[in-house]
Amino acid sequence: MADDMDQAPSPSPTRLKADRRAGRPTTEETTRLNEEILKAAFAVFLREGFGGASIEQIAQESGTTRRTVLSRFGSKENLLVAVVEMRVWLFSQLIAPTEAQLAMPPMLALKETCRTILNAVVTEDSVKLYLIGTGNVANFPAITEVSLRENDRWAANLAAMVARAQRTGAFAGHDPAMVATGMIGAFISNPINRTVLGDPQFRDPVALNRYFEGLWSFLVGGNDAAR
């Protein structure tokens, strides 16, 4: 399966080394090398687990040296937190409403944004991120902080879209924040938990669409303006 969140341009280690000139690396080169290290660390943490992963393995996979990795991230612990921060940020970009969606009528924009969220959250890459995060959250409070901050931001974005839809008569009498919380549960929390457990409906596009339409109908209730 394609890695849906590996869309940011990032050259191979060989190309990166070839691009370098003598002297201090440029800001662009530094950013690109950091991305390579974080991508390599993500792969190594998944394969080996945090305890089994080493800076040497990450350096080898990213085509650099142990010294370079440590000079940029300081420790394996810092590297894990940086990996989670980067992947959560990439996921946030993936599910953010597009200009085309925001130009739609308010309820259609909200529906298509929720559909985008569901399709993104059940991808292999999202599941990998979830496993890394939940597997290490007890020992790394910073992972909890990152996850909660982004979850709150997703909920705030959805609440703003709900409030916009309310001006058309949808969700009358309901707190936009509570509606958004329900959507987070329906289209993020439940799907990713069940995907991790191997629920086949979230691997089948037809079943996934059926799940979405059923939950959407439940959330909008009998309000004609919300359809």
Secondary structure, DSSP 8 states (H G I E B T S, - for coil): ---TT--S----HHHHHHH--SSS--HHHHHHHHHHHHHHHHHHHHHHHHHH--HHHHHHHHTS-HHHHHHHH-SHHHHHHHHHHHHHHHHHHHHS--HHHHTS-HHHHHHHHHHHHHHHHTSHHHHHHHHHHHHHTTT-HHHHHHHHHHHHHHHHHHHHHHHHHHTTTTTTTS-HHHHHHHHHIIIIIHHHHHHHTT-GGGTSHHHHHHHHHHHHHHHHTT-GGG-
